[in-house]
Amino acid sequence: MSDGSITAADQLAAGTPAASSPHVDAGDAGYSKDLKSRHINMIAIGGAIGTGLFLGAGGRLADAGPSLAIAYALCGVFAFLVVRALGELILYRPSSGAFVSYAREFMGEKGAFAAGWLYFLNWSTTAIADITAAATYAHFWGMFSDIPQWILALAALAVVLTANLISVRYFGEMEFWFAIIKVAALIAFMLIGIFLVVTRHPVDGHTPGLSTVSDTGTFPVGTLPMLLVIQGVVFAYASVELCGVAAGETENPEKIMPRAINSIMWRVGLFYVGSVVLLALLLPYTAYSAGQSPFVTVMDKLGVPGAAGVMNLVVLTAALSSLNSGLYSTGRILRSMALSGSAPRFTGLMNKGQVPYGGILLTAGFGVLGVGLNYVVPGQAFEIVLNFASIGILGTWGMIMLCSLVFWHRSQDGRVTRPAYRLPWAPYTQIVTLLFLVGVTFLMWWGGGVGRTTVMLLPLIAAALVGGWFLVRGRVNEMARAGRDT
């Protein structure tokens, strides 16, 4: 398989529906189909609940106030449109290479190269954010307070990396239980929060309720801060596309995926928008900070013995879950690229558990660089990598919508057939979403600071992609010719 060619048996193993798509991706062969419906459903939930909410919402509440709920709702709509577009492509042709495989089919190898490495930028930096978050959470407990943040970050990376290398079934089980813990904790928190608001039970001497918002207003510091935090809110939705990668390792994706994807919308409304509204009602926005999970802040100020510790354990689980998902997805994406020649050969290697360990180890290697970042600037590590991750996310979402747009155009002249499960209002949906992503990039620049620096590095990122393509294009073309001759 090292030459990128694929046999009829491989095509069957990859689950490629040749009747609907003439495209066959060598990166889809060799995987087990061990992910069940319950795994996919909980992966979809877990992908919509992560570090961006559990840790990032604290600092963004402090910056934007109650208007943060509006930002979450707005970004949630576009996140759903992105995953719905991906869902249509999945039903057309399930692939573990996901949008990289679709970019290869609809935009050629250059498109696949750009999509894959932007996704790697996303998750390699998100991995750093996750281990930074895990180390930050661990410092909540006295037994870890004297341990340097970089050591805790390294320990978190080592534990999750070991678990990820075993098998996809083990990954699925881990994500299943991680998601259950996150959902159960959020539901419990929301029930407690609703009770506190309804009964007006004091929280740290403050009486929760609508007056908490009305006293300061929905936009206590103006509209601009709400707009400026949108790029951080986009980061909170970074994993919604994960279920698309997992589709290549499940049986009957045409039955499982629509239900899992459709459920994302109400989960976003309930867990993201609902929890942020409750946080805004429980305490003044000035009570929250970037250094602590807002959920832990509330439980800590509530004064219930052990409650803050339990919630902190939950948010630590969320960080480890996100890291686990990132290693999983980049491993599959990089293998798809390696078997077409656009990623290092070793990232295409699989172990006996049918896990593409080469790509996973490459992502973990960048996580080690994050350990160094935690050593040098422990207080700024999270915000620095969040901005770089946001660029990767915007690029990934943009590539998904571009693939969806080309797919729609090809369906108009009869070259492909759209499945019954479709992105509504195409092609206007894709165009509006792409404009939104451009707008978020502008807001990153407009906000100044690390965000502006990150956007100003876009030409450097583009130059790296162009240079990288010229380095690999010979091997890509050679492997493509070998595949056609097979």
QUIQUI-V224310 format. One record per pair of residues at least 6 apart in sequence whose C-alpha atoms are under 6 Angstrom apart, sorted by sequence separation. I is the first residue (numbers start at 0). GAP is how many residues later the second one is. D is the distance in whole Angstrom. If there is no record, write none. Layout:
i:I gap:GAP d:D
i:I gap:GAP d:D
//
This chain:
i:138 gap:6 d:5
i:246 gap:6 d:6
i:287 gap:6 d:6
i:336 gap:6 d:5
i:337 gap:6 d:6
i:349 gap:6 d:4
i:409 gap:6 d:6
i:410 gap:6 d:6
i:444 gap:6 d:6
i:163 gap:7 d:6
i:199 gap:7 d:6
i:337 gap:7 d:5
i:348 gap:7 d:6
i:349 gap:7 d:6
i:373 gap:7 d:6
i:443 gap:7 d:5
i:444 gap:7 d:4
i:102 gap:8 d:5
i:103 gap:8 d:5
i:199 gap:8 d:6
i:298 gap:8 d:6
i:299 gap:8 d:5
i:443 gap:8 d:6
i:102 gap:9 d:5
i:298 gap:9 d:5
i:348 gap:9 d:6
i:337 gap:10 d:5
i:444 gap:10 d:6
i:196 gap:11 d:5
i:346 gap:11 d:4
i:99 gap:12 d:5
i:196 gap:12 d:5
i:295 gap:12 d:5
i:334 gap:12 d:6
i:345 gap:12 d:5
i:346 gap:12 d:4
i:333 gap:13 d:6
i:334 gap:13 d:4
i:13 gap:14 d:5
i:134 gap:14 d:6
i:13 gap:15 d:5
i:99 gap:15 d:6
i:295 gap:15 d:6
i:12 gap:16 d:6
i:99 gap:16 d:6
i:295 gap:16 d:6
i:134 gap:17 d:5
i:134 gap:18 d:5
i:9 gap:19 d:5
i:5 gap:20 d:6
i:131 gap:21 d:6
i:3 gap:22 d:6
i:130 gap:22 d:5
i:330 gap:25 d:6
i:333 gap:25 d:5
i:330 gap:28 d:4
i:330 gap:29 d:5
i:400 gap:29 d:5
i:326 gap:33 d:5
i:386 gap:64 d:6
i:27 gap:67 d:6
i:27 gap:68 d:6
i:211 gap:69 d:5
i:208 gap:72 d:5
i:211 gap:72 d:6
i:207 gap:73 d:6
i:207 gap:74 d:4
i:203 gap:97 d:5
i:202 gap:99 d:5
i:341 gap:130 d:6
i:38 gap:133 d:6
i:45 gap:133 d:5
i:41 gap:134 d:5
i:340 gap:134 d:5
i:33 gap:135 d:6
i:340 gap:135 d:4
i:339 gap:136 d:6
i:38 gap:137 d:6
i:41 gap:137 d:6
i:97 gap:146 d:6
i:97 gap:147 d:5
i:95 gap:149 d:5
i:66 gap:151 d:5
i:65 gap:152 d:5
i:66 gap:152 d:6
i:95 gap:152 d:4
i:94 gap:153 d:5
i:93 gap:154 d:5
i:234 gap:155 d:6
i:82 gap:158 d:6
i:70 gap:159 d:6
i:63 gap:161 d:5
i:63 gap:162 d:5
i:90 gap:163 d:6
i:159 gap:164 d:6
i:136 gap:179 d:6
i:133 gap:182 d:5
i:52 gap:183 d:6
i:51 gap:184 d:4
i:133 gap:185 d:6
i:166 gap:186 d:5
i:166 gap:188 d:6
i:47 gap:189 d:6
i:129 gap:189 d:5
i:46 gap:192 d:4
i:47 gap:192 d:5
i:46 gap:193 d:5
i:129 gap:193 d:6
i:126 gap:196 d:5
i:43 gap:199 d:6
i:71 gap:201 d:6
i:122 gap:203 d:6
i:68 gap:204 d:5
i:68 gap:207 d:6
i:230 gap:209 d:6
i:34 gap:214 d:6
i:65 gap:214 d:5
i:34 gap:215 d:5
i:227 gap:215 d:6
i:32 gap:216 d:4
i:32 gap:217 d:5
i:153 gap:217 d:6
i:32 gap:218 d:6
i:152 gap:218 d:6
i:36 gap:219 d:6
i:40 gap:219 d:5
i:227 gap:219 d:6
i:64 gap:220 d:5
i:149 gap:221 d:5
i:61 gap:223 d:5
i:60 gap:224 d:6
i:61 gap:224 d:5
i:149 gap:224 d:5
i:149 gap:225 d:5
i:61 gap:226 d:6
i:61 gap:227 d:6
i:57 gap:230 d:5
i:58 gap:230 d:5
i:57 gap:231 d:5
i:58 gap:231 d:4
i:57 gap:232 d:5
i:57 gap:235 d:6
i:57 gap:236 d:5
i:96 gap:236 d:5
i:54 gap:238 d:4
i:53 gap:239 d:6
i:96 gap:239 d:5
i:123 gap:239 d:5
i:127 gap:239 d:5
i:126 gap:240 d:6
i:123 gap:242 d:6
i:127 gap:242 d:5
i:128 gap:253 d:5
i:124 gap:260 d:5
i:53 gap:261 d:6
i:125 gap:263 d:6
i:124 gap:264 d:5
i:121 gap:267 d:4
i:49 gap:268 d:5
i:50 gap:268 d:5
i:121 gap:270 d:4
i:120 gap:271 d:5
i:121 gap:271 d:6
i:118 gap:273 d:6
i:117 gap:274 d:5
i:118 gap:277 d:6
i:102 gap:300 d:6
i:98 gap:301 d:6
i:26 gap:309 d:4
i:26 gap:312 d:6
i:30 gap:323 d:6
i:91 gap:327 d:6
i:87 gap:333 d:6
i:87 gap:334 d:5
i:3 gap:335 d:5
i:3 gap:336 d:5
i:84 gap:338 d:5
i:83 gap:339 d:6
i:3 gap:475 d:6
i:2 gap:476 d:6
i:4 gap:478 d:4
i:3 gap:479 d:6
//
